[in-house]
Amino acid sequence: MSSILLKIENNIGFITLNRPDVFNSFNREMALLMQDTLDACSNDVNVRAIVITGSGKAFCAGQDLKEVTTPELNPGFRKILEEHYNPIIQKIRNIEKPIIAAVNGVAAGAGANIALACDIVVAADNASFIQAFSKIGLIPDSAGTFFLPRLIGFQKASALMMLGDKVSAEEAFNLGMIYKMYPTSFFEEEVLTLATTLANMPTLALGLTKRLLNQSLTNNLEQQLNLESDLQIEASSSNDYNEGVTAFVEKRKPEFKGN
């Protein structure tokens, strides 16, 4: 069975991390396959929204420690970061389609930070998030030090990273770390509803919004205003804009195509 599963249905690409026996922790084969799968979703015009989730009881426990403690298997941390996790984070942020992290269980270490790099993070009520790095003498990676302080503030992010506290889904929601928490019994249904909503929206505009949000992390006000002007002109020339305005005037539900 593949360590990464991909199902495309109703314009949604469902990516499932699939090593449940090790809580979906990443080894080299899985990390490289994850990159290929993200590329496939990015390049497929029939995929207008992406969902990343885990099989079994966990979302992702981060790095497979067996790999790094077995000399003949260990790629070394530079290769793990530069060839495994950093490209995954970059692809998640650069794919101009909405990406949902559907956190169905524990998300630890790099697994937590991959989730936090997604556009919208939702969690089952039995899920949890752990910046587990300090427990084994490591520092947070996979852009955790970039995204977590921006989501919950410097002070709380610093404490969670240094102490390695386990954060429940409810606490993550209250901190502003995630968008919503759903009851476990309805989790898959709620995720499907959310993904379907996004896939039926003007996804070209959503992709441009994502580009703006990415740039806002480094732009000054003037640069951001100029970029908004440029991308608004691009959005206003799209078929989706014409459809949205026409549907509004005609008092009907728009049918967006993502172009």
N, C-alpha and C positions, 0 to 999 in steps of 0.2 A: 504494500500500500504506500502511495506517495506521501511524503512528509508535508506537502502543500497540496490542498485540493482546490480546484476552481470549478465553479458552476455558474453559468451565465443564463439568466432567466429574467424575462420581462425587463430588459435593459439594465439589469443589476448584475455586477460581478461579485459573487460570493467567494471570498478567499478564506479557507479554513486551515489554520495551523494544525497539523495532524501527526503529532507524536505524543498521544495521550499518556503512554506509559511513563514518559519523563516530563509530564506536565507541559508538553509542547515547547520544551526548551530547544534552542537553536544549536545545531552543529553546522559545519561548513556546507554540506550538501543541501541542507534545508534553507540556509541563508541565501545561497546562490539561486536556488529554485524560487524563493520568494521574490527575488529581484526580477527573474524572468517572468513570473506571474504578474507582477505589477506592470511590467512593460507590455505584456499581452493585453491587460485591461486598458492601459493607456492608449494603445494603438487600435483597439477594436471600437469602431464607431457605434456598434450596437450596445456598448457598455457606457451608460450615462451616470451611474453611481456605483460605488464600490463599498463592500462591507468586509471588514477583517474580523474574524472571530476564531475561537479555539474549539477543538474537539475534546470531549470528555469533561473533566471537572475544572480544568484550568483554561485561562486565556493563553498565558505564556509565562514560563518561569525564567525567561532570559537565556543566558548562555548555559549550554550543557557542560557542567563542570567535569564530567567524565572525559570529555574531549580534551580539555586543557590540562588535565592531570595524567593523561596517558601520553607518554613521550612520542610514540609513533603516530599519534593522531593529532597532537597539538599543533595548530597552525602558527601560534604565537600571537600575542595581543595586538601587535601592530597590524598584522594581516587580518585578524578578527575584526578590528575596528575599521580599517581602511577599505577592506574588501567585503565585509559582511554588513555591519550595522550602519555605518555612515552612508553607503549607497541606498540602503533601504529607507532611511530617514529622508534623504534627498529626493528619492523618487516619490515618497508619500507627499512631500511638500510641493514638488514640481508638477505632478500630474494635475492638470486643470480640470479635474472632475471631483465632485464631493466624495470624501472618503470617511466612512463611519467606522469607528472602533467599537465593536459590540463585545464588551468585556463580560464574559460569561462565568468567570471564576477568578482565581488569583492571577494578578499581573505583577510580576516581580522583576526587579533589575531592568535589563534592556527590554523585557516584555512590557513593563509599565511605561517606559519612555517611548516605545513604538506606539503604544495606544495614545499617549498624550500628544504625539506629533500629528495625529489625524485631525480632520476638520471638526468632527463632532464625535464626542466620546459618550457612550451610554453604557450602563452597567446593570447587571442583575443584582438584586438586593443581597445576594450572598457573595458577591464579588469583593475583592480587596486589592489594594495597591501597596507595594512595598519597594522603597528605595533600598534594596538589600545589599548594596555594594559595600558599605562600611562594615558589615558583619564579617566580611572575609578580607578586609584590608585593601579594598579597591575604591576608586572614585566613580561617581555616576558618569555614565557615558550615554551614547545614543541620543544626544541632544537634551538629556534631562536637565542639565544645568542651564540650558537655554529656555526651554518651554515652562518648566515647573515654576520658577520665580515669577514669570509673566502671568501665569494662571492664578497663583495663590498668594503672591507676594514674597519678598526676599526672606523675611524672618521665618515664616512657616516652612518655606522650601528648605532653608538652611537647616532647620531643626529636623525635618523629616529625612533629609539626606545624611545628616551626621548621626542621628539616633537610629535610623532604620526602622522607625515605627510602622506598624501595620495600620493602614487606613481603610476603614470599612467603606462600602459603597455609599452609605448614608453620609458619613463624614466627608467623603470626597465630593459629594453633591453640595453639602453645606459650605465647603471651602471654595467652591467654584472650580474645582478640578475637572469635573465632568458636567455634561449638559443635563442628563436626566438619569434617574434610577428607576428600574421597573421591577415588579414582582417576578421572581424566577419562573413561576408557572405561566406567565404571559410574555416572557422575555423575547422569544423568537418571533412571536406575533407582532409585538411592538416594534422590534427592529425591522421587520418586513414592511410594516406600515410607514415607518420613517424613511426607509430606503426607497420605497415606491413613490412616496411624495417627492423626494429629491429627483428621482429619475424622470418624473413627469414635469419637472419645472424647466425653465429656460436655462439649461445647463451650460450654455456658452457664457451667459452672464454670471453664473455661479463660478465658473472657472476664472473669469476676469476678476471677480470679487476675491477669490483665493489669491490671485497674483497681487492684488492691492494689499491684502492682509500680510502677505509675505514681505512686501516692500516696506510696509509701515513699521516693521521691526528695525529698520535701519535708516529710513528716509527722514529728513526734516519736514516741517510743515509745507514749505514751498514746493519741495520735490513731490510730496504726496498729493498736493492740490493739482500740480501739473499732470501727474500720472492719472489722477481721477478724470481730468478733462480728456486726456487722450483715450482712455479706455471707455469712457462714456460715449465718445464719438463712435468707437468701434462697436459697442453694444447697440447703439441707436441705429446702426446700419444693418443689424441682423434681421433675419426672417422672424425670429422669436419676438423681437420688439414689435414688428409690424403686426404679428398675430396677437400679441398681448393688447395692443392699443385697439385693434379692430374688434377683438372679443369684448373689450370693455365698452366700446361704443354700442356694440350690438347686444350687450347684456347677455352674453353667453360665456360658457367656460372655455378658456383658451386651450388649444392643442399645440403644445410646444414640441419642437423637433430637435432642439439643441444646436441650431445653426442660425 
